[in-house]
Every structure is written in structure tokens, then in C-alpha cells.
Amino acid sequence: MIDSQKIKETLDRHDVSESDKLSVALAEILNKHLSGENLSKTVHEHDKRMARMRGEIM
């Protein structure tokens, strides 16, 4: 299982394009879904995280 926090920290440390961040996020969602986590919950969590990254949510 991929650790979401480690992914975020790694992406934040490096100059990663938004497109690449989206690709990683989609892979993370798929990984969680395949591991049995609730897909709608995972997508909702991802949406909130992306909104925070864009500065829409504090």
C-alpha cells in the first residue's frame, strides 16, 4: 500500500508539474480502490486535498 503522506511530501520537495501530481493522485486512488477501500470516500478525500493544494480550502 502506498502511503499518501509520503507521496505528498515527495511531490512537495521536488518541482513536479500539476499534471504529474494528478497522475500520481489517480494512481493512488486506483491503488486504494484495488486494496478494498471505499472508492467514493477515497475520491472525496482526494478532492479535498487537491482543493487545499490550490488554496481553495485552508
BABA-225482 format. One record per residue: residue number from 0; residue in one letter; x, z, y of N, C-alpha, C in turn. Coordinates in Angstrom, 3 decimals. Each point is the difference from the previous one (the first is absolute). Layout:
<atoms>
   k r   n_east     n_up  n_north  ca_east    ca_up ca_north   c_east     c_up  c_north
 NUM a        X        Z        Y        X        Z        Y        X        Z        Y
...
</atoms>
This chain:
<atoms>
   k r   n_east     n_up  n_north  ca_east    ca_up ca_north   c_east     c_up  c_north
   0 m    0.842    0.000   -1.185   -0.842    0.000    1.185    0.886    0.000    1.246
   1 i   -0.363   -0.781    0.970    0.751   -0.109    1.246   -0.443    1.116    0.946
   2 d    0.947    0.680    0.640   -0.305    1.066    0.942   -0.237   -0.609    1.384
   3 s   -1.229    0.123    0.511   -0.381   -0.598    1.282    0.869    0.486    1.148
   4 q    0.302    1.285    0.028    0.790    0.550    1.095    1.405   -0.600    0.013
   5 k    0.598   -0.166   -1.171    1.342   -0.590   -0.067   -0.025   -1.450    0.468
   6 i   -1.057   -0.725   -0.342   -0.127   -1.387    0.461   -0.062   -0.029    1.515
   7 k   -0.865    0.838    0.592   -0.154    0.023    1.453    1.322    0.352    0.677
   8 e    0.691    1.019   -0.507    1.276    0.402    0.592    1.023   -1.129   -0.074
   9 t    0.032   -0.702   -1.107    0.941   -1.112   -0.153   -0.327   -1.125    0.970
  10 l   -1.280   -0.356    0.116   -0.396   -1.064    0.918    0.291    0.387    1.444
  11 d   -0.203    1.283    0.334    0.246    0.459    1.363    1.488   -0.008    0.344
  12 r    0.856    0.215   -0.988    1.455    0.033    0.236    0.578   -1.392    0.224
  13 h   -0.658   -1.006   -0.495    0.527   -1.357    0.077   -0.889   -0.861    0.884
  14 d    0.568   -1.070    0.511   -0.763   -0.930    0.831   -0.808   -0.903   -0.927
  15 v   -1.227    0.416   -0.282   -0.852   -0.722   -0.936   -1.170   -0.601    0.773
  16 s   -0.258   -1.280   -0.225   -1.084   -0.669    0.712   -1.351    0.550   -0.444
  17 e   -1.006   -0.165    0.853   -1.353    0.453   -0.340   -0.510   -0.716   -1.248
  18 s    0.357   -1.260   -0.146   -0.412   -0.762   -1.179    0.576    0.612   -1.272
  19 d    1.280    0.373    0.059    0.625    0.632   -1.161   -0.607    1.367   -0.278
  20 k   -0.322    0.749    1.064   -0.643    1.303   -0.188   -1.353   -0.175   -0.683
  21 l   -0.740   -1.035    0.392   -1.296   -0.268   -0.615    0.172   -0.348   -1.472
  22 s    1.002   -0.803   -0.305    0.257   -0.357   -1.401    0.300    1.236   -0.840
  23 v    0.804    0.902    0.544    0.323    1.234   -0.715   -1.250    0.855   -0.166
  24 a   -0.812    0.085    1.047   -1.221    0.801   -0.071   -0.958   -0.555   -1.049
  25 l   -0.132   -1.311   -0.057   -0.879   -0.605   -1.004    0.520    0.254   -1.410
  26 a    1.309   -0.057   -0.168    0.586    0.305   -1.310   -0.257    1.457   -0.370
  27 e    0.080    0.878    0.988   -0.261    1.423   -0.238   -1.453    0.220   -0.419
  28 i   -0.930   -0.672    0.678   -1.419    0.110   -0.351   -0.228   -0.478   -1.426
  29 l    0.579   -1.129   -0.348   -0.156   -0.535   -1.352    0.598    0.959   -1.030
  30 n    1.163    0.546    0.299    0.648    0.949   -0.907   -0.887    1.224   -0.243
  31 k   -0.578    0.533    1.068   -0.870    1.172   -0.145   -1.242   -0.352   -0.804
  32 h   -0.565   -1.171    0.275   -1.200   -0.421   -0.724    0.303   -0.143   -1.493
  33 l    1.119   -0.611   -0.313    0.365   -0.197   -1.403    0.327    1.318   -0.694
  34 s    0.383    1.001    0.781    0.307    1.304   -0.595   -1.249    0.865   -0.136
  35 g   -1.158   -0.545    0.399   -1.260    0.696   -0.218   -0.575    0.705    1.211
  36 e    0.649   -0.085    1.153   -0.562    0.639    1.182   -1.190   -0.811    0.504
  37 n   -0.893    0.676    0.692   -1.191   -0.639    0.546    0.412   -1.015    1.074
  38 l   -0.334   -1.267   -0.212    0.456   -1.066    0.900   -0.561    0.157    1.411
  39 s   -1.285    0.316    0.151   -0.572    0.105    1.342    0.646    1.145    0.778
  40 k    0.318    1.107   -0.675    0.684    1.116    0.659    1.395   -0.428    0.436
  41 t    0.705   -0.706   -0.862    1.353   -0.458    0.312   -0.011   -0.954    1.192
  42 v   -0.942   -0.940    0.017   -0.097   -0.959    1.105   -0.340    0.727    1.295
  43 h   -0.919    0.965   -0.054   -0.365    0.766    1.190    1.213    0.756    0.551
  44 e    0.776    0.630   -0.889    1.212    0.704    0.432    0.989   -0.973    0.634
  45 h    0.130   -1.180   -0.590    0.907   -1.008    0.552   -0.467   -0.443    1.387
  46 d   -1.307   -0.231    0.163   -0.537   -0.411    1.297    0.302    1.041    1.073
  47 k   -0.161    1.269   -0.331    0.295    1.059    0.965    1.483    0.010    0.345
  48 r    0.866   -0.166   -1.012    1.448    0.000    0.236    0.404   -1.178    0.891
  49 m   -0.554   -1.171   -0.254    0.330   -1.174    0.814   -0.483    0.194    1.435
  50 a   -1.168    0.600    0.182   -0.507    0.266    1.346    0.929    0.964    0.734
  51 r    0.507    1.009   -0.707    0.962    0.923    0.620    1.270   -0.742    0.396
  52 m    0.472   -0.894   -0.861    1.218   -0.759    0.295   -0.190   -0.879    1.232
  53 r   -1.215   -0.503    0.192   -0.284   -0.839    1.168   -0.306    0.839    1.236
  54 g   -0.075    1.322   -0.161   -0.265    0.874    1.134   -1.465    0.165    0.318
  55 e   -0.888   -0.433   -0.897   -1.433    0.110    0.248   -0.525    1.397   -0.313
  56 i    0.700    0.728   -0.863   -0.389    1.358   -0.383    1.224    0.879    0.168
  57 m   -0.201    1.160    0.562    1.110    0.951    0.149   -0.052    1.020   -1.109
</atoms>
